[in-house]
Amino acid sequence: MTSALAQGAITAYRSCGRLISPAAGFLLDVRAKKGKEDRLRRNERFGRASAVRPDGSLVWVHAASVGETMSVMPIIHWLIGSGHSVVLTTGTVTSAAMAATRLPAGAVHQYVPLDLAPYVARFLDHWQPRLALFVESEIWPATIVELERRGVPQILVNGRLSERSLRRWLHVGGVARALFGRLSLVLAQSTLDAGRFRRLGAAEVEAVGNIKLDCEPLPADAAELERLRTMIGSRPVFLAASTHQGEETAVARAAAALAATVPDLLAIVVPRHPNRRDAIVAELGSAGMAPAVRSDGDAITPATPLYLADTLGELGLFYRLASIAFVGGSLVPVGGHNPVEAAQLDCAILHGPHVGNAADLFAALDEADAARSVGDADELAGAVAALLADRATSGRMAAAGAALVAQARGALDRTERLIGRHLDVGEVPVAQRGAG
């Protein structure tokens, strides 16, 4: 596609946005019925702010969901410590709930406006950012074009691009170059990611590493952790973290298969989206594993085979209770969630085959024998049984994961330094960053 045709395609996209904007309300209503939109804050999706813009320099940070929000939180602390305000946008109800408890003073959360020119323009008119940071793979045509029209630098932070996504973008090569070429800087997770971004037309690309490796371990309430440990006692604990539809059934089948050989095993399931609670309870029940449910206040008793932790922001509790953790979004084609959280908290890691969201990281953990891949519920049950029977091996896996993460740190410093060049920001003491 020639440059002129590509620009025409982008212009057409922006024009179509104006034409279809009347249907946006219907789309949001459909999503709200599925629990995917916050009805009370619906106007934010149309670019209408629900908060006052603070005076002075402001940076727009956009993260798609929970994982991206957690990874960028140290940068938000650093920006505020450097004298800038932050508006953080996300697109999911769960990430908004997390932001409400984790954002520091000086930062405000809004739902990201739909990528339609009128809504993006309205959002930018109000917030007037000095700089825009997008996390991992958030590329939205109308937003990118509108920011460039206003002269706002755009940086892709912790950028990743799978081979599959690269092939899709290459099918519209001219459009890709017209969009990626508008980015002021791409800070890629790996040299492989960096090369892919360059192929799509990004001019300034640096491979700085994965900032998730620099995040502090997930927090946990000490009193609640002790309470849960008292209830569990000496029982072995297997955790399934950030699970999606279909994975809970696999975990239940694995736990049922293990009941004969490990009768005191406690399986804990922490779903990625707690609002699926009713569906998960039904799914687990049909698999013969009626769970104790955290949001119902159920206790863990010696007779509890499975505990459903359907709350937000408590994953750090459950990683600390387990010695073996399955990282969800990987038995189903979601792409896998962040394994660093498990490695930092001394868990031997299991995962499915679908790990494209962090392929390099999972591969490194596999190579270090800190993680192992399983293909289905039967393999999951076998892997858990083997590790429970061989605590020395599970301990070595946990230690290998912690060591790998510790050795690979440094991306956050490099990322902040390069962002700082666009803000004339000097070095900021680590103490001002916050743990996120």
N, C-alpha and C positions, 0 to 999 in steps of 0.2 A: 504494500500500500504506500503510495507516494505521500510526501509530507502534506501536500495540499489536501489530498483525500482524507488523511488522518485528522487534520485540523477541522475539515468539514464534518467528519464523524463526531468529533467532540462537540462541535457547535450544535449538531443535530441532537446529540444526547442532552445538552443543556436546554435546548428548545422543547424537546419532548418532556423534560422535567416540568416545564411550566404547564404543558398541556395535561399531563396526568396528575398534577398536584391535587385536583379536586377528589381523586380516588384515594388519596393517601389516608384520609380519615377512615375510610372503610377498611383499608389494610390494617391500620392500627387497631380498629375494633376487633377484627378477627384474631389478631395476635393477643389482644387483651383477654379475650375469652379463653385462650390457652395459657394464660398466666405469664405471657412473655412481655407484656407492657404494663406500665403503671398508669392507670386511668387518671389518677389525681395530678400527674405531672405530664399529661399528654401534650400540652402546648409546647413543652421543650423540644419535642420531636419536630415541631414546625418552626423552630428557631426562636421562639418567644422565651426570653429569659425569665426565670423565677427568682433571680437574685440580683442585687445591685453590683455593678462593676466597681471594684476598688480602684482608688486613684493609683497613678503611676504605671510602671512597666508590668505587663501581664503576658504570661506564656500559656498558650493553649496546648494541653496534653490530651491526646486521644488514645484510649486503650479499649479494645473490643469487649473484653469480659474479665472474669475474675483473675485468671492467670496473668494476663498482661497488666492488669491493674496492680497486682502484688509486685510484679517485677519492676515497675516504673516508680513505685512509691519512694525509694531512696532518692531518685532524681528529683521528685517533687519536693522532698525535704531540702535537698541541696539548693534548688532554685529559690525557695523561700528564704533560706539562710543567706542567699546571695542578694536579697532585696527585691525579688520579683514576686508578684502574686501569680496564682495558677488557677485556671479553670480546667478541671478534669472532666472529660466526657467519656461515657461508656454507652453500650447499647443493650445491656441486660439488666433485669431486675436484681439478680443476685449480686452483680458487681456494684450496683448503686447502694445496696444494703451494706456491702463491705466498705465502700467508700465513706459511708456515713459514720463508721466507727474508726476508720484508720486515717482519714485525711487530717493533716495538721492545720492549725490556725493559719490563715493566709491563703488557703485553697478552698475552692467551692466545687461541688459536683453538679453537672447538668447531664441530661440525656443528650446524646449526639443528635443533631438535626438530620433528618432524612436527606440523602444526597440529591436534592433537587434545588436548582439554583435560587429560587425565591427564599427558601428556608435557610440555606447556607448564608445567603447575603444578609438576611435578618439577624442571624446569629453573630456574624462578623461585625455588623453595624453596632451591635450592643457591646461586644466584648473587646473589639479592636486589639487583637493580640499583636505583640511585637514579634513573636516567633511561634511556629506550630511544630509540635513533636507528635509523630504518629508511631505507634508501637507495633513492631514485628511485620505485619503484612497488610496494614490498613491503607489501601489505595482506592480512593473514591474520586472519580473524574470531575464532577461538578465542584467538589470541595477544593481539589488541587488547582483547577483553573481559576476559581474565584480568589483563592489566596494569592496566586501569582498576579492577577489583575490589580490587587491591592499592594503588591510589593512586599508581602510577608514571606520571609524565608521559611522553607519547609524541610524538616529533617526526619528521616525514617530511622527510628532507634531500635536496636536489637533486631535488625531486619533479617528475615528468613524467607526463602523462596524454594519450594520443593521442585523437583524435576518435573512433576506433573503440572504444577502451576506455571513453570517456565514454558512448557510446551503450549499451554493454553494461551499465554500472552503472545507467543511467537506467531500464532495463527492470525493475530491482528497486530503484526509487528510495527506498522506505522503509528497506530494508536498508542501502543506500548511506549514507543520512543517519545511520542509527544507528551505522554504523562510522566514517565520516569525521568525524562529530560528536564522537567520542571522542578524536580526536587533539588534543593540546594546541596544536600549531603545525605548519603546512605551509610549508616553504621551497621555493618553486617555481622552476623553471629560467627561466620566462618569464611575462609578463603573461597570455599565452594559457593556459598551464598553470594559472596562479593562478585565472583565471576558471572553468576547468573544475572545479577542486577546490571552489570556492565553490558551484557548482551542485550538487555532491554532498553539501553539508552541512558542509564544513569551516568552522569559525567563524573561526579565526585563520590567515590566509594572507598570506605576504609573497613577492613576486616579487624574488628576490635575484640571479638569474643562475645560470649553470652552473658549478659548482665544478671541472669537468674543465678549464676554461680556465685555472685557476690551478695545476694540477699541474705539477711540474717535468718536463722532458723525460725520456723513458724512459732508464734507465742502460745503459751498455755497458762491458764489460771492455776497457780500452785495448789490452792486449797481443793479445787475441783479434781485436779489430777490425783491428789492423795485420796480423795473420797472414792474415785473410780477404782484406784488400785486396791483399796480395802475391799470393795465389793467383788473384784475379780479374784483376789487372792493369788494363788500360785498357778492358776490356769494358763496354759499357752494361748496366745492371742495372735490371730491372723487378721490383718486389716485389708479391706478393699477400698481404696481411696478414689474419689472423684469418678464414680461409676456412672454409666449411662444405661439407657433402656436396653435390656438384653443381658447386660453384664451382671445385674443382681441375680438373675436366674442362674447364671453360670456359677456364681459364688455360692448360692444356696445348694446347687447340685454338688459342688465340690465339698462343701461342709457336710452334707448328708453322707457322701461317700467316705469321708474321714471319720464319721461318728463311730464306726466299728473299731477302728484302730486307735483313735485319739478321742475317747469319749468325753473328756473334759475340755475339749477345744472350744474357745469362744471366737466366733467370726464377727467382725464389726464392719458394717457397710456405711460409708459416708458418700451419699450421692452427690454428683456435681450440682444438681438442681434439686434442692430440698422440697420445692413446691410439687414435685412428683410423688410426694409421700404416700398418698392413698393408692396410687397405681403400684408403687413398689411393695407396699404391705400386701396387696392382693396377689402380686406376682410371687412374692416369697411364700405366701400361704399356699398357693397352688403347687409350689415346689416342696411342700411339706415342712417349711421352716417358718412358722409363725414367729415374728420377731418381737422383742421388747423394743419400744419406740421412745427415743429420747424426748421428743417434743410432747409426748404424753406423760412424761415424768416417771416412766417405768424404771424399776430397779433392775440391776443385773444380779440374778440369783444363780446358785449352783446349777439350776435346771435350765438356764437361758442358753440356747445354742447360738443365737444370732441377735445382735444388737444393731438397730437402725439409728444411726446418728444423723438425724434429719435437721440439723441446725447449721447456721452460717458462722464462719470464723472460728471454728473449734477444731479444725483438722490437726493442729499442733498437739492437742490433747491425745488424739488417738494414735498418731505416729509414735508418741512417747510410750504408749501402752503396748505396742506391738513389736515383735522381733522380725516379722515377715510382712511385707506390704506388696499388694498388687496395685499397680498404677493404672487407673481406669482410662477409658477412651481409647483403649488399645486392642481389646477383643472385638470391638465393633469399629467400623471405619470412620472414626472421629479424628484420629491422628495422634492420640496419646497426650497425657498431661505431664506436668513438670515432675520429673523423677528426682530433682535436686532436693526437694523437700524431704523425701524419704531417706536419701543418702545422708543428709545432714543430721538426721535424728536416729541413726544407728539401726536402720532396717535393711535386711536382705531384700532385694527388689525382684519382683516378677512383673512381666508385662506381656501383652499380646503382640501380634505381628503388625498392627497398624500404628506406627510411631513416627509418621512423616512430619509431625509438627516439631520434633526435636530429634531427627534421625541421627545426627552426628553424636549427640549427647547419649542417646540410648546405645549406640554402637560402641562408644567409649566405655560405658558402664559394662556392657556385655563382654568386651575384650578384656577388661580388668577383672572379670568374674565377680563383679559387684551386682550384676543383674542377669536374669535368665528369661528367655522367651518361652511362652506357652501358647498353644494354638486353640484350645477349647477348654471346657469345664473339666474333662477327664485329665488333661495334661496339667491343669491348674491344681487339681486334687493331688495328683502324683508328685508335683513339685513341692507343694506345701508339706505333704507327708514326709518326703525325703529330707527336707530342711528341718522339720521338727524332730526327726529321728537322729539328725546329725547336727547338733548345736555348734560343734566346732566349725563346720563348713559355713553355716549361716552367720556365725560370728565373723569369720574371715571375709565373707561377702560384704557385711555391713562395714567393716573396717576399711575394705578396699574402696567402697563407695565414698566414705567420708574423706579418705586420703585424696581420691581423684578430684573431688570438688574443691578441697582446700588448695591443691596445687594449681588449679585452673583459674583461680580468682584474678582479678585485675581489670576485667572489662569495664566495670563501673567507673573507675578512675579515668580510663582512656575515653570513655563516652562523655563524661562530664567535661573533660578538658577540651574536647572537640566542639561540644555544644557551646562552651564558654567563649570560644572564638567568635560566635555569632551574637554574643551578648556582652562582650568585653568584660567577662567575669573572670576574676582571678581565682587563686586557690582558696577554698573554704575549708576550715577545720572539719575533720571527720565528725566531731561531736555535734556539729550543726546539721548534719545530714539526717539524723534520726534513723531508727531501725526500720521504719516502714511497717 
